[in-house]
Amino acid sequence: MVCTRHSIGANGGRRHPSLPAGGRLLALESAIGVASGLVAAAFDANPDLAAAAHRIAQATARVRIAGADLYPNVEGAGTGSRSW
């Protein structure tokens, strides 16, 4: 089956041939704006949903804090001088 509406880009991603790069960006920004508005409306209409999202954010922060000791620490000291 040949798709004539979309073509495959050099990186394997799909692109819409009738929109220039700037137009695709504007379309994406518009879609993100609509999605953000829908999410905001959902949170406003359902406070429990907003509270759950905040609890998830808090839990994610706690996991990052707890796992911080698993990463290597880098320490350093330095001195310098200059003479004329």
N, C-alpha and C positions, 0 to 999 in steps of 0.2 A: 504494500500500500504506500502510495506517495502522498506526502503531506504538502500541499501547495500553499497553505496559509502561513506556515512557519518554516524557517530554515535552521539548520544546525550551524552554529558559529564555529570558529577555529578552535575554541577551547571545549567544544562539545556541548555548550549550553545552547538553549533555544533562544532565538531572537526573532522579533517581528520585523519583516523586511520593509513594511510601509512606514515605520516610524524611525526617524533619525535618532541618534544616541540621546540628544537632548530631550526629544519627545518621550522616549522610553523612561528617562529619569523623571520627567514631570508626571507621567502616568503612574510610576511607582510611588512617587511622593504623594500623589492624590490618593492612591489606594491605601497607603500607610495612614494618611490623615483620616480617611473614612474608618479604618479599622481602629485607630486610636479613639475616635469619637464613639464607636460602638462599645469598646471596652470601658470607657469612662461612663457611658450611660448605664452599662450593666452594673458597674460598681455603685453608681448613685442609686439605682433602683433596688439593689440588694446589699445592704450593709454587711450581712454575714459573709458575702463573697469578698468584700473589701477586707474584712477582718481576717479571713482565711489567707488572703494574699499577703497581708502584713505578717501573719504568723509564719508563713513559708519564708518570707524574706528574713525574719529574725532567725529562724532555724538554719537557713543557709549561712548567715553571718556567723552563727555559733559553730557550725561545722568548719568554716574557714579558720576561725580562731583556734579551734581545737587541733586542727591539722597543721597549724603554722610551725610547730616544733618539728615536724617531719621534713621541712625544707632546710637546706644547709644555711648556716649563718656565715656572713662575711664580715670580718673585722679588719681594721687597718689603722695605721697611725703614720704620720709623716712629719717631717721637719724640713725646714728650708732656710737658706740664708743667701744673702746677696752682698757682694762687696764691690766697691768701685775703685 
